[in-house]
Structure formats: C-alpha cells, structure tokens
Amino acid sequence: MGYIIYGHTELDTYLRTHAMSRAGTLCNLMDMHTHVCELAPLWWEHTGATLGALRFTGGFMGNALSNLFDEVDLFTDCALSGIDQLRAGLAPDRARRALYGDDHVDRLLLNFRFDTFHIAAADDSCRFSDGSRRPVAANTTVAMLHIDDSPSWVHPNVFGPGDLPGAETRITTVLAPIDQMTAVLNGWHGAIGAQ
C-alpha cells in the first residue's frame, strides 16, 4: 500500500504508526473517536485552515453538512460528539447483540477522511456554528472531516446469520440513514451548546 506524505512530521508519524495510507481510514466508531481526536488539530495546522466544517454521508436522505467553525477546538469537539452520539444510537441493537455479543457496535466499520475545501470567491454571508452569518475572504481554506460508508439498515425480522453479506460490519437494525444523520447532528449541536 502506498502512503501519502503530507510533510507535517506529527501528522505523518501518526498516520504511519496507525498504518493509514492517508488522513483517514475504515474503522469502528471507538477507534474513529481516538483517531479524530488526534488528527483534527494536526490536520487543521497542516492545511493552514482558518475555518473547519464537518460532513456526514449516511446513504440516501441521510446527509449533513455543518456550518463553519472558526476554531479548531470546537471543530474537534463537535466531530467527537457526533461520533459518540452515532455510536450511542447504534449500541441498543438487540438483533446484532444476540448474534455478535455485547461488542456488536464496535464491529461496525465506517470510513472517515480529512480533506480541505477551498472558498475561491469572497462571500459576505456564510453561516457559522454559532448561528451568525459572517463574511469569508476569497481563497479561504476550510479543513473538512467527512464520515461516510455508514451502516445499512434492515428490518430486524430479516436480519440473521449468513442472510446478509457483511452484516457483522455493515448492517444495523436500529438506525435508518436519516436517524444516523440525526444522531450525528444532535452530537454536533450538543457540543456547540456546551461552549
């Protein structure tokens, strides 16, 4: 596997230590929390970002994009809170627990990756996480965290051993994509409200 070298010593070291070929990976939500906690400030610093944003792709009709964050700590806290709320929402899945045990939620694998978004033209009215609208200068770099490949929902009556390929890592019976998105949004809003 080839590795991307970003030229930021701490970031590159973390990625190599955790066998990531880029700033992101496929992992369970507990590991994602750990990785995002470490990587978010390094990514913000590496990109020279002055703003941040979060994106969740939960399948058809389960997509969310945050407002802009103007500080790395709030960007990180909201990301972590969203991950935690998603994990809490997936944990009560009795059908999965019956098949895979008490650690069933940590067998689900989702993808996360850090990226950037470039705002080329100045905008006089961008929405920020505090609800305000503020101007953003041209050529602004936005640090992005994108979480995707969320678990697919199936009815509990259909869920069973061997019936669905990848069920251990890809299938939930408790949260449809829009409910996964809602859990993530609740996490983001909770962290903003705690500031």
Residue pairs with C-beta under 8 A, 6 or more apart in sequence:
1 21
2 21
3 15
3 16
3 21
3 22
4 15
4 21
4 22
4 23
5 12
6 12
6 15
6 23
6 46
7 46
8 42
8 45
8 46
10 42
11 23
11 39
11 42
11 43
11 46
14 20
14 38
14 39
14 42
15 21
15 22
15 23
18 25
18 35
20 35
22 113
23 39
23 43
23 113
23 114
23 115
24 111
24 112
24 113
24 114
24 146
25 35
25 111
25 112
25 113
26 109
26 110
26 111
26 149
27 35
27 109
27 110
27 112
28 105
28 106
28 107
28 108
28 109
28 110
29 83
29 84
29 86
29 87
29 90
29 105
29 106
29 108
29 110
30 87
30 106
32 83
32 110
32 112
32 147
33 80
33 83
33 84
33 87
35 112
36 76
36 79
36 80
36 83
36 112
36 145
37 76
37 80
39 114
40 72
40 75
40 76
40 79
40 114
40 143
40 145
41 72
41 76
43 49
43 114
43 143
43 145
44 52
44 72
44 75
44 143
45 72
47 116
47 141
47 143
48 141
49 116
49 141
49 142
49 143
50 70
50 140
50 141
51 68
51 69
51 70
51 136
51 140
51 141
51 142
51 143
52 68
52 69
52 72
52 75
52 142
52 143
52 144
52 145
53 65
53 66
53 67
53 68
53 69
53 75
53 117
53 142
53 143
53 144
53 145
54 64
54 65
54 66
54 69
54 75
54 78
54 79
54 82
54 144
54 145
54 146
54 147
54 188
55 63
55 64
55 65
55 66
55 144
55 145
55 146
55 147
56 62
56 63
56 64
56 82
56 146
56 147
56 148
56 150
56 180
56 181
56 184
56 185
57 63
57 146
57 147
57 148
57 149
57 150
58 64
58 148
58 150
58 177
58 178
58 180
58 181
58 184
59 150
59 152
59 177
60 177
61 177
61 178
62 150
62 176
62 177
62 178
62 179
62 180
62 181
63 181
64 181
64 184
64 185
66 78
66 129
66 188
67 127
67 128
67 129
67 131
68 126
68 127
68 128
68 129
68 136
68 142
69 75
69 78
69 128
69 129
70 128
70 129
72 143
74 129
74 191
74 192
74 195
75 143
75 145
77 191
77 194
77 195
78 129
78 187
78 188
78 191
78 192
79 145
80 191
81 187
81 188
81 190
81 191
82 147
82 183
82 184
82 185
82 187
82 188
82 191
83 147
83 184
83 187
84 187
85 183
85 184
85 186
85 187
85 190
86 150
86 180
86 183
86 184
86 187
87 105
88 183
89 174
89 175
89 179
89 180
89 183
90 105
90 108
90 151
90 172
90 174
90 175
90 180
91 105
92 174
93 104
93 105
93 172
93 173
93 174
94 156
94 173
95 156
95 159
95 173
96 104
96 105
96 107
96 159
96 171
96 172
96 173
97 104
99 159
99 160
99 161
99 167
99 168
100 107
100 168
107 168
107 169
108 151
108 169
108 170
108 172
109 149
109 169
109 170
110 147
110 148
110 149
110 150
110 151
111 147
111 148
111 149
112 145
112 146
112 147
112 148
113 145
113 146
114 143
114 144
114 145
114 146
115 144
115 146
116 141
116 142
116 143
116 144
117 141
117 142
117 144
118 139
118 140
118 141
118 142
119 126
119 136
119 138
119 139
119 140
119 141
119 142
120 138
120 139
121 138
122 135
122 136
122 137
122 138
123 135
123 136
124 135
125 133
125 134
125 135
126 133
126 134
126 135
126 136
127 133
128 134
129 192
130 192
147 184
150 177
150 180
151 170
151 171
151 172
151 175
151 180
152 170
152 171
152 172
153 171
153 172
153 173
153 174
153 175
153 176
153 177
154 164
154 171
154 172
154 173
155 173
156 173
158 164
159 167
159 171
159 173
161 167
164 171
175 183
